[in-house]
């Protein structure tokens, strides 16, 4: 999906959406760890058959003090505290 479709769907559910562009290696999840935040959606480049790359969206749902990775490419969801989320985001964004 294009990000505008995702934003439109969230806004229809009365969710406020704000966008941020993180420079490679400059991501800081702490900046987004606000009381009102319900989750993050991150766009990453994924290789396709070694020929080209495609965008893949990874959603993180915030529940209490953890962020749950809802990536459809995982066999099961994975929870991260803020520090672990920061490391994970720096890894996936830094490797693009």
Protein Blocks (a to p, Z undefined) as FASTA:
>chain_A
ZZklmmmmmmmnopacddddddehiacfklmmcfklgbdcddddddehhlaccddddddd
dehjbccdfbfkbmbdcdddfklmmmmmmmmmmmZZ
